Amino acid sequence: MIPKLYDQYFVKKEDERRHLFQILSERFNLESGIYPGSFVHLTPAFYIREMIFIDNDRRINRFFSDPTTLEYINEQKIYNGEPKVIWRQGDYTEVGDLNEYSCDIMFSFYAGFISRHCKRFLKDRGVLIANNSHGDATLALSDPDYTCLGVILRNNQRFQIKTEEIEPYITKKNGSAFNLEKVREKMIGEKFSRYAYAYMFRKCCE
Ligand SMILES: C[S@@+](CC[C@H](N)C(=O)[O-])C[C@H]1O[C@@H](n2cnc3c(N)ncnc32)[C@H](O)[C@@H]1O
């Protein structure tokens, strides 16, 4: 059975983004992932065996503790082995525990400056996938701890990773520098010459 909130917010809205997580799991060896600001966007758990979800919406406690949720992941998962799902209801800037976790991938979609606040949960050379809706991709493009590997393009339910000729996706039309102060204040990303659904980064250790 499809968990009710997941059905309501993601299946019925045709926004599960399954193909995105599929192509990422094919490209990278992903054992573990973290998704701050996930709400009940469960889809990565179908492709990544160990997933951490964090959101300050109170509904996630009931959602993740309902046995239907784990049953559904078990039905949908593409990997061998038991799924491991950890969740925290709370502000991702204040999560006090979870420090022992160091994940292969971190997702940042429409939920603020995760690249900065949750960097410690991503392992060195781990992958960050961030969109630019709230400006997180702009911040990560300016952060020396991240190297941009490419962009992700979306066409309805299909996604494509593009690693070459990405300059127009990471530069402004007039070529000017990013106004990071404004991005932080307004929580809106810089507009680039071409639009990408999301950006793919490697966390660098040097
Ligand atoms: C627009 S929804 C996006 C949900 C999901 N990431 C997606 O792509 O569909 C933003 C979510 O981020 C959560 N959120 C925003 N800021 C947060 C914070 N500082 N700590 C925890 N959750 C946060 C909100 O509660 C909300 O559920």
The ligand as an SDF file (V2000), in Angstrom:
LIG
                    3D

 27 29  0  0  0  0  0  0  0  0999 V2000
    9.1400   22.6190   -0.3930 C   0  0  0  0  0  0  0  0  0  0  0  0
    9.3910   21.2970    0.7050 S   0  0  0  0  0  0  0  0  0  0  0  0
   10.4530   20.2670   -0.2840 C   0  0  0  0  0  0  0  0  0  0  0  0
   10.3780   18.8280    0.0720 C   0  0  0  0  0  0  0  0  0  0  0  0
   11.3080   17.9360   -0.7170 C   0  0  0  0  0  0  0  0  0  0  0  0
   12.6900   18.3170   -0.5080 N   0  0  0  0  0  0  0  0  0  0  0  0
   10.9980   17.9310   -2.1900 C   0  0  0  0  0  0  0  0  0  0  0  0
   11.8950   18.1330   -2.9960 O   0  0  0  0  0  0  0  0  0  0  0  0
    9.8540   17.6930   -2.5490 O   0  0  0  0  0  0  0  0  0  0  0  0
   10.5160   21.9630    1.8950 C   0  0  0  0  0  0  0  0  0  0  0  0
   10.6360   21.1090    3.1250 C   0  0  0  0  0  0  0  0  0  0  0  0
   11.8100   21.5170    3.8130 O   0  0  0  0  0  0  0  0  0  0  0  0
   11.5370   21.5360    5.1900 C   0  0  0  0  0  0  0  0  0  0  0  0
   12.5110   22.4550    5.8120 N   0  0  0  0  0  0  0  0  0  0  0  0
   12.8130   23.7210    5.4270 C   0  0  0  0  0  0  0  0  0  0  0  0
   13.7680   24.2350    6.2290 N   0  0  0  0  0  0  0  0  0  0  0  0
   14.0750   23.2640    7.1420 C   0  0  0  0  0  0  0  0  0  0  0  0
   14.9810   23.1830    8.2220 C   0  0  0  0  0  0  0  0  0  0  0  0
   15.7790   24.2200    8.5490 N   0  0  0  0  0  0  0  0  0  0  0  0
   15.0480   22.0370    8.9260 N   0  0  0  0  0  0  0  0  0  0  0  0
   14.2550   20.9940    8.6070 C   0  0  0  0  0  0  0  0  0  0  0  0
   13.3790   21.0060    7.5880 N   0  0  0  0  0  0  0  0  0  0  0  0
   13.2820   22.1200    6.8560 C   0  0  0  0  0  0  0  0  0  0  0  0
   10.0820   21.9650    5.3010 C   0  0  0  0  0  0  0  0  0  0  0  0
    9.5130   21.5310    6.5120 O   0  0  0  0  0  0  0  0  0  0  0  0
    9.4680   21.2680    4.0860 C   0  0  0  0  0  0  0  0  0  0  0  0
    8.9520   20.0120    4.4120 O   0  0  0  0  0  0  0  0  0  0  0  0
  1  2  1  0
  2  3  1  0
  2 10  1  0
  3  4  1  0
  4  5  1  0
  5  6  1  0
  5  7  1  0
  7  8  2  0
  7  9  1  0
 10 11  1  0
 11 12  1  0
 11 26  1  0
 12 13  1  0
 13 14  1  0
 13 24  1  0
 14 15  1  0
 14 23  1  0
 15 16  2  0
 16 17  1  0
 17 18  1  0
 17 23  2  0
 18 19  1  0
 18 20  2  0
 20 21  1  0
 21 22  2  0
 22 23  1  0
 24 25  1  0
 24 26  1  0
 26 27  1  0
M  CHG  2   2   1   9  -1
M  END
$$$$
